Amino acid sequence: MEFLRPATWQEALAAKAEHPDAVPIAGGTDVMVEINFDHRRPRHLLDLGRIGELAEWEDAGDAVRLGAAVPYTRIIERLGGRLPGLAQAARTVASPQIRNRGGVGGNLGTASPAGDAHPALLAAGAEVEAESAHGTRMIPIDAFYTGVKRNALRPEELIRAVHVRRATGPQSFSKVGTRNAMVIAVCAFAVALHPAARRVRTGIGSAAPTPVRAVAAEEFLAAALDEAGLWESRGPLPPSLAGRYAALAAGAANPIDDVRGTAAYRRHALGVLARRTLAWSWQQYRDGREGSTACG
């Protein structure tokens, strides 16, 4: 195994162009696990740890531009107000040590359906900034996941940043796991309310071959809230409305049976998570509060 260690972003792009099979590594929280268990043996490792810009973030219009290696701890500490759903998801990632090392870029590169960041990124409507020696392109998050642990990156491309739209309303995230820490999600769910646009977005993790949105649930809820005048009145949600939304959210999943849970359990749990995260978010909206109070 050859270890490539560029000092600048341009050197990294040149190395990736020369070795398209090179596996990028920054925090190493996913890649090193696969290597240590001999699940993966790449010919080239491309260490991005010396490239400081990847660990920086900035406001960019109506979005936050997150460098691919911004650690989860910094998202929690600095970006909870701007990106409440992603900050809440970051709090559920493994241990403090891993949150200090791992970042969203690694989650996207690995593209595991169980990655904690994916549901929040889907709900927020993020875009992935991918770059190669030939140029830069923006990939909408909805088009990024192409299969089990597969993504839309070309062989010569690296993830430079993720553009996550700032919250325009309440957001919530929650996941179910076998314990509260160091756990891979049995399933996860995120919701983002966009009151000014009368829109709802969601994200589902660990319950389909790829992270997915519950589009039918989103459309139903946005229309039902509009029809009932609830966007304006901020009145309580009818139980029948919440129940239908939860059923549609669960129906968007395509889970499997595995060692962490059965498909039937995942569907049931997603319905519960959808109802709970909606209740938390709607209460925040009724109270005039921004941010997220969801629990992992």
JORA-V609295 format. One record per run of one state. SS is the DSSP state (alpha for helix, beta for strand, coil for the rest). FROM is the first residue (numbers start at 0). TO is the last residue. Records with the same first field share a line. If there is no record, write none. Layout:
SS=FROM-TO, FROM-TO
This chain:
coil=0-0, 4-7, 18-21, 25-29, 36-42, 47-50, 55-55, 60-61, 67-69, 78-82, 91-94, 101-101, 110-114, 124-125, 132-133, 147-148, 151-156, 165-169, 176-185, 197-197, 205-210, 212-213, 227-228, 233-237, 251-256, 258-259, 261-261, 287-295
beta=1-3, 22-24, 43-46, 56-59, 62-66, 70-70, 102-102, 126-131, 134-139, 144-146, 149-150, 157-164, 170-175, 186-193, 198-204, 211-211, 257-257, 260-260
alpha=8-17, 30-35, 51-54, 71-77, 83-90, 95-100, 103-109, 115-123, 140-143, 194-196, 214-226, 229-232, 238-250, 262-286
